[in-house]
């Protein structure tokens, strides 16, 4: 039985994180279901010049990811009858990356505004792995309260906070994006080689992706 990871992309800045997570999941041979919110389409257009159209999603998503799609299925964000909207739909878990403050709030209070929020709520109620990647900063008290509510509901709250030990102070943007994507895959239990892990040794050999 096909059991995908559901990847929800909300409207916060940070679509490169979503791209890196999707590519890493597909590189690992995993199945993925993709939901892109309406706000995320605007962010994607602004950050990459690309768009995701429901009727042309295969071409659009392939162009965005720069690869063959493998076992990836796309669900329109407005389709509340889609597979991931039901707890009986087989899924391994879900990642919301990036997670806007609006998406965090909607999921935390059970708003089910769109398929992204509904699918996240479903994964929480089914006690499946659910990773939420907030990127906005600074945060308000209400945002922190929503993140606490998500944590208490069983989600992993994984802020987009890259570390530098894997690639050094001269790390490129791509390396920092991969660090966050790698932490997401760690939280899902999916193997990857997106960054060099800390080994308890200062000035250890850097990854070929990084610098000396």
Secondary structure, DSSP 8 states (H G I E B T S, - for coil): ---EEEEEE-SSS-HHHHHHHHHHHHHTT--EEEEE-HHHHHHHHHHHS----GGGHHHHHHHHHTS---SEEEEETT-TTSGGGSTTS-EEEEEEEEE-HHHHHHHHTT---SHHHHHHHHHHHTT-EEEEEE--SS--HHHHHHHHHHHHTT-EE------STTT-TT--HHHHHHHHHHHHHHHHT----SS----S-TT----TTS--
